[in-house]
Amino acid sequence: MAELRLQTITDFAAPELQPYATMRRPAAHETQGIFIAEGTKVVRRLLQSTFAVVSAVLPERWLSDFAPLLEARPEPLIPVYLADKQTLEQLVGFSMYQGVMAVGRIPQPETIESILSRTPSPRLLVAVDELSNAENLGTLVRNCVGLNAQALLVGETSASPFLRRSVRSSMGTVFQLPVTNTRLLAHTLSDLRRLGIRSIAAHPHADGTTLARTDLTGDVCLVFGSEGTGIRPEVLAACDAAVAIPMPPTVDSLNVGSAAAVFLYEASRQRGRM
C-alpha cells in the first residue's frame, strides 16, 4: 500500500508542482515522460490502472473519495497536494469543474511484435496519420476502447494520445489501450501486410468502395487521417484498400472521431460482437 504525504498548498512554486503550473505546455510534459490526468473520472481510472502515478492535487473535500484508491497503489509514497477549487483555478489559469488532477508517467510504447503476440485473431487495430488535434485523438481513443479495437498505432505526424486534452477527451480510456509509436507509418503498414493484416484507409473519396461492402472480418488495421489533410499519399499507398462512408453531396466527411466510431462499429458488427 502507498503512503500518502499530504500537504496543503497555496501556489505551485515548488519544483515538484511544476507539471501542474505548466499544464498549458504539453510538449514539455511529453519530453519529461509525464502527463496530466484531469477530472474525477479520469483520475479515478488512472489510479485503477497499471500506469505509474507521480502525485495528485485535489480539493480537500475529495480526499475521502480518493484516499482508498491512492493507498491501494503500488508506489511506496504518493504526494497529495490539497487546495480549494478556487485556488487551483487561479493557479492553472482556467476554470475547472472539479479541481481533481494527477500526474502519471507515460509508459514505454509497445512494439508491434508484442501487441500481435498477445492479441487474438481476428485482430482489429487502428492507426492514425496527420491527426494533430488532441481532442479528436482522445475521442478516437475512447471509440477504440468502446468498440473493441485492440491497439492504436500512432504515426510520426500525429499528436500523442497522452497530451492533457487527449487524455481528458478519452475519459481515461487511454489507460486501457495498448499504444505504439511508429517512426514511418507507411513502412509499418507494409510490414503488417506481410504478416497477413490488411490496412483499410478511411477515405472520403474512395472510388466506389463503401464501408458496408468491405469485409472486415479478418485481421485488419483501420487507418484514419485528419479532417483537413486526410491521409498522406505514401500512407494511403501502403493501404490495401480505401473505403468511404456514403455521404450526401452537401457533406464532405465526418469528424474523425465520428468516422472511427462508424468503422469500428461496422467491424464489430461483422464479427458478431454487436
RANORDA-V344151 format. One record per residue. N is the residue number from 1. RES is the residue in one letter. SS is DSSP state (H for helix, E for strand, C for the rest). PHI is phi in radians with two decimals (* if undefined). PSI is psi as a letter, one per 30 degrees, with the letter a starting at -180 (NA if undefined). Layout:
# RANORDA-V344151
N&RES&SS&PHI&PSI / N&RES&SS&PHI&PSI
This chain:
# RANORDA-V344151
1&M&C&*&k / 2&A&C&-1.42&k / 3&E&E&-1.54&k / 4&L&E&-1.72&k / 5&R&E&-1.80&j / 6&L&E&-1.53&k / 7&Q&E&-2.60&k / 8&T&E&-1.44&k / 9&I&C&-2.17&l / 10&T&C&-2.15&f / 11&D&C&-2.71&l / 12&F&C&-1.91&h / 13&A&C&-1.21&e / 14&A&C&-1.13&k / 15&P&H&-0.95&e / 16&E&H&-1.21&f / 17&L&H&-1.71&g / 18&Q&H&-1.03&e / 19&P&H&-0.98&e / 20&Y&H&-1.32&e / 21&A&H&-1.28&f / 22&T&C&-2.01&h / 23&M&C&-1.08&f / 24&R&C&-1.49&g / 25&R&C&-2.12&i / 26&P&H&-1.13&f / 27&A&H&-1.09&e / 28&A&H&-1.14&e / 29&H&H&-1.12&e / 30&E&H&-1.09&e / 31&T&H&-1.08&e / 32&Q&H&-1.44&f / 33&G&C&1.31&g / 34&I&E&-2.23&l / 35&F&E&-2.56&l / 36&I&E&-1.81&k / 37&A&E&-1.74&k / 38&E&E&-2.33&k / 39&G&C&1.80&l / 40&T&H&-1.09&e / 41&K&H&-1.18&e / 42&V&H&-1.17&e / 43&V&H&-1.13&e / 44&R&H&-1.04&e / 45&R&H&-1.18&e / 46&L&H&-1.09&e / 47&L&H&-1.15&f / 48&Q&C&-1.53&f / 49&S&C&-1.64&a / 50&T&C&-1.59&g / 51&F&C&-1.20&k / 52&A&C&-1.22&k / 53&V&E&-1.92&k / 54&V&E&-1.60&e / 55&S&E&-2.90&l / 56&A&E&-2.46&l / 57&V&E&-2.27&k / 58&L&E&-2.83&l / 59&P&C&-1.11&k / 60&E&H&-1.04&f / 61&R&H&-1.16&f / 62&W&H&-1.60&f / 63&L&H&-1.06&e / 64&S&H&-1.12&e / 65&D&H&-1.27&e / 66&F&H&-1.70&f / 67&A&H&-0.98&e / 68&P&H&-1.06&e / 69&L&H&-1.18&e / 70&L&H&-1.12&e / 71&E&H&-1.19&f / 72&A&C&-1.43&f / 73&R&C&-1.21&l / 74&P&C&-1.38&f / 75&E&C&-1.11&k / 76&P&C&-1.18&e / 77&L&E&-2.55&k / 78&I&E&-2.21&j / 79&P&E&-1.22&k / 80&V&E&-2.18&j / 81&Y&E&-1.79&k / 82&L&E&-1.92&k / 83&A&C&-2.79&l / 84&D&C&-1.26&l / 85&K&H&-1.01&e / 86&Q&H&-1.10&e / 87&T&H&-1.10&e / 88&L&H&-1.10&e / 89&E&H&-1.11&e / 90&Q&H&-1.15&e / 91&L&H&-1.28&e / 92&V&H&-1.50&f / 93&G&C&1.56&g / 94&F&C&-2.69&l / 95&S&C&-1.24&k / 96&M&C&-2.18&k / 97&Y&C&-1.24&e / 98&Q&C&-2.17&f / 99&G&C&1.42&g / 100&V&C&-1.70&k / 101&M&E&-2.48&l / 102&A&E&-2.68&l / 103&V&E&-1.84&k / 104&G&E&-2.08&l / 105&R&E&-1.76&k / 106&I&C&-1.20&k / 107&P&C&-1.26&l / 108&Q&C&-1.08&k / 109&P&C&-1.09&k / 110&E&C&-1.29&l / 111&T&C&-1.60&l / 112&I&H&-1.00&e / 113&E&H&-1.09&e / 114&S&H&-1.19&e / 115&I&H&-1.12&e / 116&L&H&-1.18&e / 117&S&H&-1.20&f / 118&R&C&-2.14&g / 119&T&C&-1.92&k / 120&P&C&-1.26&l / 121&S&C&-1.50&k / 122&P&C&-1.34&k / 123&R&C&-1.44&k / 124&L&E&-2.30&j / 125&L&E&-1.88&l / 126&V&E&-2.29&k / 127&A&E&-2.18&k / 128&V&E&-2.16&k / 129&D&C&-2.29&k / 130&E&C&1.10&g / 131&L&C&-1.64&j / 132&S&C&-1.77&f / 133&N&C&-1.38&j / 134&A&H&-1.11&e / 135&E&H&-1.13&e / 136&N&H&-1.10&e / 137&L&H&-1.14&e / 138&G&H&-1.09&e / 139&T&H&-1.11&e / 140&L&H&-1.08&e / 141&V&H&-1.05&e / 142&R&H&-1.05&e / 143&N&H&-1.17&e / 144&C&H&-1.03&e / 145&V&H&-1.22&e / 146&G&H&-1.27&f / 147&L&C&-2.17&h / 148&N&C&1.34&g / 149&A&C&-1.19&k / 150&Q&C&-1.72&f / 151&A&E&-2.92&l / 152&L&E&-2.09&k / 153&L&E&-1.81&j / 154&V&E&-1.73&j / 155&G&C&-1.21&l / 156&E&C&-1.17&f / 157&T&C&-1.80&g / 158&S&C&-1.81&l / 159&A&C&-1.26&l / 160&S&C&-1.40&k / 161&P&C&-1.26&f / 162&F&C&-1.80&g / 163&L&C&-1.11&k / 164&R&H&-0.94&e / 165&R&H&-1.23&e / 166&S&H&-1.17&e / 167&V&H&-1.04&e / 168&R&H&-1.14&e / 169&S&H&-1.19&f / 170&S&C&-1.33&f / 171&M&C&1.01&h / 172&G&C&1.41&g / 173&T&H&-1.20&f / 174&V&H&-1.05&f / 175&F&H&-1.30&f / 176&Q&H&-1.88&f / 177&L&C&-2.01&k / 178&P&E&-1.04&k / 179&V&E&-2.21&k / 180&T&E&-2.28&k / 181&N&E&-1.71&k / 182&T&C&-1.95&k / 183&R&C&-1.29&e / 184&L&C&-2.41&j / 185&L&H&-1.06&e / 186&A&H&-1.04&e / 187&H&H&-1.18&e / 188&T&H&-1.08&e / 189&L&H&-1.15&e / 190&S&H&-1.14&e / 191&D&H&-1.11&e / 192&L&H&-1.09&e / 193&R&H&-1.04&e / 194&R&H&-1.13&f / 195&L&C&-1.62&g / 196&G&C&1.51&g / 197&I&C&-1.85&j / 198&R&E&-1.39&k / 199&S&E&-1.83&k / 200&I&E&-2.00&j / 201&A&E&-1.50&k / 202&A&E&-1.43&j / 203&H&C&-2.36&j / 204&P&C&-1.13&f / 205&H&C&-1.95&g / 206&A&C&-1.08&k / 207&D&C&-1.37&i / 208&G&C&1.37&f / 209&T&C&-1.58&j / 210&T&E&-1.87&l / 211&L&H&-1.06&e / 212&A&H&-1.11&f / 213&R&H&-1.70&g / 214&T&C&-1.81&k / 215&D&C&-1.37&j / 216&L&C&-2.03&g / 217&T&C&-1.46&f / 218&G&C&-1.61&a / 219&D&C&-1.22&j / 220&V&E&-2.40&l / 221&C&E&-2.14&j / 222&L&E&-1.52&k / 223&V&E&-1.98&k / 224&F&E&-2.15&k / 225&G&C&-2.04&a / 226&S&E&-1.40&l / 227&E&C&-1.17&e / 228&G&C&-1.36&e / 229&T&C&-1.81&f / 230&G&E&1.22&a / 231&I&C&-1.62&k / 232&R&C&-1.07&k / 233&P&H&-0.96&e / 234&E&H&-1.21&e / 235&V&H&-1.30&e / 236&L&H&-1.06&e / 237&A&H&-1.16&f / 238&A&H&-1.41&f / 239&C&C&-1.46&l / 240&D&C&-1.48&f / 241&A&E&-2.77&l / 242&A&E&-2.01&k / 243&V&E&-2.26&k / 244&A&E&-2.03&l / 245&I&C&-1.58&k / 246&P&C&-1.01&k / 247&M&C&-2.31&l / 248&P&C&-1.17&l / 249&P&C&-1.11&f / 250&T&C&-1.49&f / 251&V&C&-2.17&k / 252&D&C&-1.29&e / 253&S&C&-2.91&l / 254&L&C&-1.55&l / 255&N&C&-0.96&k / 256&V&H&-1.05&e / 257&G&H&-1.14&e / 258&S&H&-1.18&e / 259&A&H&-1.08&e / 260&A&H&-1.08&e / 261&A&H&-1.07&e / 262&V&H&-1.14&e / 263&F&H&-1.09&e / 264&L&H&-1.18&e / 265&Y&H&-1.10&e / 266&E&H&-1.11&e / 267&A&H&-1.10&e / 268&S&H&-1.17&e / 269&R&H&-1.11&e / 270&Q&H&-1.10&f / 271&R&C&-1.56&g / 272&G&C&1.32&g / 273&R&C&-1.83&g / 274&M&C&-2.26&NA
